Amino acid sequence: MNVNDLASRASIYIRNVEQALDQIGTPADGRVAEVVEAAKAYLKDSKHYFKEGDYATAISTASYAEGLLDALRM
């Protein structure tokens, strides 16, 4: 996979996490809110790595965020 493919994939992952967080909004449950905050922190990290050009790490951190949000859906 070339750099452009990684950048494109990272961008898609970041956008998907942003959309999922927008759908969740601000949860009232304290424990759920903690998980959402952790997902937001991973998203912030992902955006940082994306800006640095470290697309593989950007994908990884976005994937962690996505995993947390998927767990909340269950």
GUGUTOR-61549 format. One record per residue: residue number from 0; residue in three letters; x, y, z of N, C-alpha, C in turn. Coordinates in steps of 0.001 Angstrom, whole numbers, plus 524288, in hexadecimal, padded with zeros to 5 digits. Example, Ala and Ser with C-alpha at 12.3 -4.5 7.8 and 13.67 -1.06 7.14 Angstrom:
# GUGUTOR-61549
<node 0,ala,<83386,7E9C6,81E78>,<8300C,7EE6C,81E78>,<83390,7F31C,81E78>>,
<node 1,ser,<83232,7F736,81BA8>,<83566,7FBDC,81BE4>,<83264,8001E,81EBE>>,
***
This chain:
# GUGUTOR-61549
<node 0,met,<8035E,7FB67,80000>,<80000,80000,80000>,<80387,804D1,80000>>,
<node 1,asn,<80265,8087E,7FC87>,<805A8,80D27,7FC37>,<803B6,8115F,80003>>,
<node 2,val,<806B7,8157F,8005B>,<8059B,819B0,80415>,<80056,81C39,80305>>,
<node 3,asn,<7FF0C,81D05,7FE22>,<7FA02,81F72,7FCDC>,<7F573,81C0C,7FE8D>>,
<node 4,asp,<7F5F9,816E6,7FDE3>,<7F1E3,81353,7FFA1>,<7F143,81383,80591>>,
<node 5,leu,<7F5AC,81397,80858>,<7F576,813E8,80E0E>,<7F2F5,81903,80FD5>>,
<node 6,ala,<7F464,81D4C,80D52>,<7F230,82261,80EB9>,<7EC4E,82269,80DC8>>,
<node 7,ser,<7EAAF,82044,80966>,<7E51B,82009,8082C>,<7E22A,81CB5,80C21>>,
<node 8,arg,<7E456,81837,80D6B>,<7E1D4,814C1,8112E>,<7E191,8174A,81694>>,
<node 9,ala,<7E5CE,819DA,8182C>,<7E5DB,81C81,81D3F>,<7E1AE,820BF,81D6B>>,
<node 10,ser,<7E12E,823A2,81937>,<7DD44,827C5,818EA>,<7D7C0,82588,81980>>,
<node 11,ile,<7D6C8,82121,81704>,<7D1A9,81E9B,81763>,<7D09C,81CCB,81CF6>>,
<node 12,tyr,<7D47B,81A63,81F74>,<7D3D5,8189C,824D9>,<7D2A0,81D33,82873>>,
<node 13,ile,<7D57F,8216D,827D0>,<7D4B0,82608,82B16>,<7CF28,82829,82A50>>,
<node 14,arg,<7CD89,82899,8257F>,<7C84A,82A96,82451>,<7C412,8270B,826AA>>,
<node 15,asn,<7C4CC,821ED,82653>,<7C0F9,81E48,82880>,<7C080,81ECF,82E6E>>,
<node 16,val,<7C4E6,81F82,8310D>,<7C4C5,82029,836BB>,<7C221,8254E,83823>>,
<node 17,glu,<7C350,82966,8353A>,<7C0C3,82E6F,8362C>,<7BAD8,82DF8,835A4>>,
<node 18,gln,<7B91B,82B47,83196>,<7B37D,82A9D,830BE>,<7B101,8276B,83520>>,
<node 19,ala,<7B3A6,82358,836CC>,<7B197,8201C,83B11>,<7B128,82344,84015>>,
<node 20,leu,<7B515,8267E,8412D>,<7B4EA,829C3,845E2>,<7B083,82DC6,84588>>,
<node 21,asp,<7AFA9,82FE9,840EE>,<7AB5E,8339A,84034>,<7A61F,830FF,8414C>>,
<node 22,gln,<7A58D,82C23,83FB3>,<7A0AA,82948,84096>,<79FC9,82811,84657>>,
<node 23,ile,<7A3FD,8270F,84920>,<7A392,825C5,84EB6>,<7A212,82A8D,851E4>>,
<node 24,gly,<7A44C,82F08,85088>,<7A341,833C8,85388>,<7A5F5,8338F,858CF>>,
<node 25,thr,<7A35E,835B2,85CCC>,<7A58D,835CA,8620E>,<7A27F,83203,8657C>>,
<node 26,pro,<7A4CC,82D84,866B4>,<7A1FF,829AB,869DC>,<7A164,82B6D,86F82>>,
<node 27,ala,<79CFE,829F8,871D7>,<79BE7,82B5B,87747>,<79E94,82794,87B12>>,
<node 28,asp,<79EE4,822A9,87992>,<7A141,81EAB,87CEE>,<7A715,81FC0,87D94>>,
<node 29,gly,<7A8E3,81FEF,88265>,<7AE50,82138,8838A>,<7B234,81D7C,88125>>,
<node 30,arg,<7B118,81877,8815F>,<7B4BB,8148E,87F42>,<7B4DE,814D0,8794B>>,
<node 31,val,<7B065,8159F,876F3>,<7B02F,81628,87141>,<7B31D,81B19,86FA3>>,
<node 32,ala,<7B261,81F42,8729E>,<7B515,8242E,87175>,<7BB01,82373,871A8>>,
<node 33,glu,<7BCE9,82040,87547>,<7C28A,81F37,875A3>,<7C486,81C8A,870B4>>,
<node 34,val,<7C18F,818D1,86EBB>,<7C31D,8160B,869F9>,<7C301,819C5,86554>>,
<node 35,val,<7BF0F,81D10,8650A>,<7BEB6,820E0,860CD>,<7C35A,824A4,8610A>>,
<node 36,glu,<7C4C4,82652,865AF>,<7C947,829D3,86641>,<7CE50,82720,8648C>>,
<node 37,ala,<7CED0,8221D,865BE>,<7D36A,81F2E,863FC>,<7D381,81EE3,85E07>>,
<node 38,ala,<7CF03,81DFE,85BA7>,<7CEAF,81DD6,855F1>,<7D031,82321,8539C>>,
<node 39,lys,<7CE6B,82754,85619>,<7CFD5,82C94,8543D>,<7D5B8,82D7D,854A5>>,
<node 40,ala,<7D815,82B7B,858CE>,<7DDBD,82C18,85970>,<7E0A9,82918,8552A>>,
<node 41,tyr,<7DEE6,82463,853EE>,<7E14B,8216D,84FB2>,<7E08B,82435,84A78>>,
<node 42,leu,<7DC05,82691,849B1>,<7DB11,82985,844E0>,<7DECC,82E29,8448A>>,
<node 43,lys,<7DF8C,830D3,848CE>,<7E331,8353B,848E7>,<7E8B3,83364,84782>>,
<node 44,asp,<7EA43,82EF7,849C1>,<7EF5E,82CBF,84877>,<7EFB2,82B72,842AA>>,
<node 45,ser,<7EB86,82929,84097>,<7EB6C,827AF,83B19>,<7EC2F,82C71,83793>>,
<node 46,lys,<7E985,830A6,838D3>,<7EA18,83571,835C0>,<7EFA6,83792,83616>>,
<node 47,his,<7F1FE,8372A,83AAF>,<7F768,838E8,83B64>,<7FB16,835C5,837E0>>,
<node 48,tyr,<7FAA0,8309E,8381F>,<7FE08,82D52,834F2>,<7FD17,82E27,82F20>>,
<node 49,phe,<7F838,82F15,82DB3>,<7F6FC,8302D,8283D>,<7F9E3,8350F,82667>>,
<node 50,lys,<7F9AB,8392B,82987>,<7FC5C,83E09,8281E>,<80240,83D48,827B2>>,
<node 51,glu,<80457,839AD,82AE4>,<809EE,83890,82ACB>,<80B7B,8350F,82633>>,
<node 52,gly,<8078D,832F2,82379>,<808A4,82F79,81F1C>,<8096C,829D0,820B0>>,
<node 53,asp,<8085C,82896,8259E>,<808C8,82339,82796>,<80366,820AE,8270B>>,
<node 54,tyr,<80222,81F31,82246>,<7FCE1,81D5B,8210A>,<7FBA3,8180B,82376>>,
<node 55,ala,<7FF8E,814B7,823F7>,<7FE9E,80F97,8265A>,<7FCF8,81034,82C0A>>,
<node 56,thr,<7FF95,813A0,82EDD>,<7FE2A,8148D,83450>,<7F8EF,8175C,834A5>>,
<node 57,ala,<7F7DB,81AD2,830F9>,<7F2C7,81D7F,830D1>,<7EE61,8198B,83028>>,
<node 58,ile,<7EF30,815B3,82CCC>,<7EB48,8119F,82C0F>,<7EAA9,80E69,8310C>>,
<node 59,ser,<7EF04,80D1C,8337E>,<7EED3,809F6,83848>,<7EBD5,80CB0,83CA3>>,
<node 60,thr,<7ECFC,8119F,83D7E>,<7EA5E,8145B,841CB>,<7E498,8154E,8408B>>,
<node 61,ala,<7E35C,81644,83B99>,<7DDD5,816C6,83A1D>,<7DB09,81190,83AD2>>,
<node 62,ser,<7DDCF,80D57,839C7>,<7DB80,80826,83A81>,<7DA4E,80710,8403C>>,
<node 63,tyr,<7DDB3,808C0,843B6>,<7DC9D,80832,8494E>,<7D7A2,80B29,84ABC>>,
<node 64,ala,<7D741,80FF4,848D4>,<7D295,8131D,849EA>,<7CDB8,8106E,847CC>>,
<node 65,glu,<7CE21,80E6F,84317>,<7C9B8,80BCB,840A7>,<7C822,806F1,843C1>>,
<node 66,gly,<7CBFA,80422,845B2>,<7CAE8,7FF7E,848D6>,<7C806,800D0,84DD8>>,
<node 67,leu,<7C991,80502,85062>,<7C6DB,806AD,85524>,<7C130,80812,853F7>>,
<node 68,leu,<7C05F,80AE4,84FBB>,<7BB0C,80C76,84E54>,<7B7C6,807BD,84CB7>>,
<node 69,asp,<7BA2D,80403,84A13>,<7B763,7FF35,848B1>,<7B5BF,7FC45,84D99>>,
<node 70,ala,<7B922,7FC26,85178>,<7B7D0,7F97E,8565C>,<7B326,7FC16,85908>>,
<node 71,leu,<7B2C8,80129,858AD>,<7AE4E,803ED,85B07>,<7A93D,80287,8583E>>,
<node 72,arg,<7A991,80199,85333>,<7A4D5,8002D,85048>,<7A2A4,7FAEE,85208>>,
<node 73,met,<7A609,7F79E,85409>,<7A44E,7F270,855CD>,<7A176,7F2FE,85AF5>>,
***
